[in-house]
Amino acid sequence: MRIALAQVTTTPEPQANLRLVEEHVARAARDEAEVVVLPEATMRCFGGGRLDEVAESLDGPWADAVAATAVDQGVWVVAGMFTPADGGRVSNTLLVAGPGGERASYDKVHLYDAYGFRESDTVAPGSSPVTIELAGTRVGLATCYDVRFPGLFTALAREGAQVVLLPASWGAGPTKVEQWRTLVRARALDATVFVAAAGQAPPPGAQGSAPTGVGHSMVVGPTGQVLGELGERPGLLVLDVDPGEVASARTSLPVLDNARL
């Protein structure tokens, strides 16, 4: 499976962000990627305005445009958006759009109520892990703060996931890049899966508590090795992963079988 991670800096304007999606998906398709992963909050950056102003259904115009790009370029596209939820909140949703018009989604389970930011004030939590068949491989979905919760990743692995796609808009701060890199590697080891983590690149002069990104998109193998990583700046990381390596890793390191709790 050839995976492209599109490390972008999104804006408050959903239409401008669609152009980023189109540009990076086209670039990835030229590199023969099968799956293109964009960050959490691709639709609208955090701190860029009320999320309920832009939230729409999975068959709304923003999602339709992403899906059309996936069909036009013949690739799978994963991108963070916001969908309406009860009580005036939204769901922090990953849209998965396929080359044949397929659509799936995942609503972020663990909300970022940390470091002075309260995602739960405006976002309703999801409730269930999600795995899908994507380009012939069983893939799990997770979003940003989910990476701090090992149980989600082992649950995805027990549902058959060999690769976990992890869009993020990671909050900046002291040691936060180190935490990100450690957590992504740890979750790959916990579940013996590939983790492909696509983060937002930090905007110039970012201030405030909104998690606007630190970059460092990365792909980690099932025994914790970093296969590729970007720095802070926007970029596109394209890598081949072999899901067949997961079975070998689980034979050598059978943590899922050995777990007693």
N, C-alpha and C positions, 0 to 999 in steps of 0.2 A: 504494500500500500504506500503510495507516495502522498505525503501530507505536506501542505503549505500552511505556515502560520503567518498571518498578516498582522504585523505590529503597527498599528495606526494610532493617531490621536484624533478622536472624534470631537465634534463640536456640538453646540446646542441645537443645530439645525438638521433635522432628519433628512431633508433633501440633499444637503451638502454631504452628509454621511453616506447616502446612497451612492453618490459619485465615488467616494472612497471604496465602497464595496465593489462597484463595477470595475474600477481601475485595478484593484489588487486581485480580484478573481480572474480578470483577463490576463494579468501577468502570470499568475499561478498556472492558469491553463496552458499558457505558452511553454511553461516549464514541465508540462505533462503531469501536473498534480491531479490526483483523483478526489481529494478532499481539501477544502480551503476553510481554515478556522480563523474567524475574526474575534475581537475581544467582546467581553461583557460590555453592555451599554454602547454598542455600535450605533443604535438608533439615535440616542441622545446621551451625551456625556453626563456623568454625575456633576451636580453643582451648576448645571447649565439651564435650570428652569424646572418648573413643575413637571413631574413625570406623567401625571394624569392628563396633561394637555396634549401629549403625543401618543399615549397608549392607544392601541388598536388591536383588533382581533387578528388571528393567524391567517385570515383570508382578507385582510384589509389591504389598502394600497401600498403601504411600505413593505409588508411581507410579500405581496404580489410582485413587487419590483425585484426583491431579492431572489424570489423563486424564478422569475423570468431570466435573471442573470445566470442562475444555476443551469437552466435549460439551454440558454444561448451558448454557454461555454462548455457544456457537457461535463460538469463536475458537481460534486456535493458541496454545499455551502452551509456553514454553521455561523450564526451571528446573534449577538445579544440584542434583544428588543424588550419592549414593555407592553404587556397586555392588560386589559381591564380586569379588576378583581372586586370582590364585594367590599362594602364599607368605605368607598371612596379611595381605596388604595389600588395599587397595580401589582401585577406579578412580574418578577424579574425573569424573563423567559429567554431560553435559547431556541431560536428557530433553526430547524434543519430542513434544507430544501435540496431536492435531488434532481439529477439530470433528466429524469423521466417525469418530472412534475410531482414527485413524492414530497410529502411534508410530515414532519414530526416535531415535537417540542418537549422541553423540560423546564419546569418552574423551579427556580433556586430554592433549596430546602433551608439552608442555614443563612440567616440574615445577619448582616454586618452591623451589630450593635456593639461597637468597640472603638477604642481610640477617639472617643468624642463624637463619633458619627452614629446615628440611629436609623439604619435602613428600614427597620420595622415601623417607623412612623408613617412611611409612605408606601411600603411594599408588604404584601401578604406572602407568607411562606408557602412553598410547595410542600407536598406530603409524601412523594414516592420517588424512588430511584427509577431511572429510565435507561434501558438499553435498546439499541436498534441494529438491524443488519444494514451495513453501509459498505458499499464496494466489496461485498463478499466477506466482510469481517464483522463480528459482533463488537459493537462500540458502546461504551458507557458515556454518560454526560454528567458534568459537574460544573459549578460556577464559582470562581474566586474563593470566597470565605469557606466554601465547602471543603477546601483543601486542608483545613484544620481539623477535620473530622474523619478519622481513619475508617470508621464503620461504614460510611457511605461507599468508600472505594472497595472495601472487601465485599460489601453487598453487591456492587456492580460486578465484581469478579465472580461471585457465586452465581450470578445470573448469566455468566458466560462471556463477559466482556474481556477482550484481549487488549484493547486500547481504550483509554479514557481521554476524551477531549475536554479541556479545561479552559474556557475563555475567562478572562479576568480583567478587572480594573483595580489593581492593587493599590492600597493606600500607601503613600510615601511616609517616611519618618526614619528615625534612628534604628538601625539594624533590620529595617523592613525588607531590603533586597536579600540580605542573608537569610531571613526567615522564609521568604518566598522560595529561594533556591533549595533550602533544606527541606521544606515541606513537600515540594513537588517530588524530590528524590525519595523522601520517606514514603509517600503514598504509592509510588511505583513499587517500592520494596514490600510494603504491607500487603499489596494485592497481587504482586508479581504480574504487573501489566505495563504496557507502554503508557506513558502520560505525555500528551501533547498539549502544552499550556501556552495559550496566546494572550498576551497582556497588552494593555494600552501603553503607548509611549507617552512619557510625561509631557504636558503642555508647557510652553515657556512661561516662567514666572508664576507657576501654580501656587495658590495660597488657600488656606481654609482647611476644613476637615474632610471635604468630599474626596473620595478615593479616585483620583484622576490618572493613576498609573505610574509605574516605575520601569516599564519595559521588561527586558530579560525574559522574553518568550523563549521557551525551551522544549526540547523533546528528550525524555528520559526513558531508558530501557528497563526491562522488568527486573534486572538485578541492580538498578540504581545508577547505571552509568549515564552521564550526560552525552547525548549523541550530537547535539547542536544547540547553540544558544546565541541570541542576539544581545546587544548592549541596550543602552537607553534610547537610541535614536530610532525613528520609524524604519521599518525594513520588512523584508519577506524572507522567511526561512523555509526552504524546501528540502525535505528529507525522505528517504525510503525507510520504512520499517517492515520487518518480517514477522507477522503475527505467529508464525510457526515457532519462533524463539520462545514464546510464552510457555508452551508445553515443556520445553527443555528446562526452562528456569524453574517451573513448578515441580519437576522431577528432582532437580538439585536442591531446591529450597522450598519444601512442601509446607509452607506456613499455613496455607488455607486448610490443608488436611490435618495439620498438627494442632490447630487452634482448639481449645477446650472451652472457651467462653465466647 
